[in-house]
Amino acid sequence: MSYQDKLNQRVSTNIKEGRWSAETTLDHFALVNYALPLARLRPLIPARFDIPTFEVNDELCAFISAVPFIDRDFHFPHVYPSPRYHFGQINYRAYITDKETGEDVVWFFGTVLGSHWYNLPRRLWKMPWYYGDFSTSFHYDHKDGYQTYKINIDSVWGKTRIELKDTAEAVTTAEGFDNISQMKLFLTHPVQGFYYRTNGKIGTYRVWHPEMRLTNAVGEYLYFEPFENLKLLSREEMRYPHSVFICPEILFRVELPPKEV
């Protein structure tokens, strides 16, 4: 099966619609990807998972990413009446492979939420979520892309500063990947995530979203303190991401509640 066929299959396969499954539109979605030595990442990932590597700058590298966005109208469509929430969010994650299924998935180090509702998934489902104050500035033009893309986050788990310049050009194959379908499948379309619950056990949940319409961006200023605290990247290395993609809006569905594995 080709990479494009696999991507099409993931797009066509939706999540199980349980009572607590959630739906949200993610505005100002960005994907800031970094290539780094495998040895830095391996100690943070459980033995159940392999870590794929790709050749970047003549070295075999693993991948991590920071994923900021604004949740618009987050709600539970099968609960009536369902309140709707609006808040900033950023996920810090790594790209891994589940040995049990062979599926490319992601590992979540943690999530920062710009709402005190972070306490709900943290207490109810023991997810590694934290509160953060979000300060944002966006100016988007349908023809020329983002003229302004700025996010500052102040959190006890780590400060973040993001300033991007949108090229308004569709993404092309980035270094290390054979073609754009392979790159999209690996970087933009893993549908299952794993993480350490606050009780030390592993949790998991699945998501669904359509194929993303992405443009390439350039990081004018990038700092992710959680990556520094995890000893994955230095401040200097954060200035030079492998790739940066932007998607103005994308529908996401989330299968809840998460499960313990």
Secondary structure, 3 states (H helix, E strand, C coil): CCHHHHHHHHHHCCCCCCCCCEEEEEEEEEEEEEEEEHHHHHHHCCCCEECCCEEECCEEEEEEEEEEEEEEEEECCCCCCCCCEEEEEEEEEEEEEECCCCCEEEEEEEEEECCHHHHHHHHHHCCCEEEEEEEEEEEEECCCEEEEEEEEEEECCCCEEEEEEEEEEECCCCCCCCCHHHHHHHHHCCCEEEEECCCCCEEEEEEECCCCCCEEEEEEEEEEHHHHHCCCCCHHHHCCCCEEEEEEEEEEEECCCCEEC
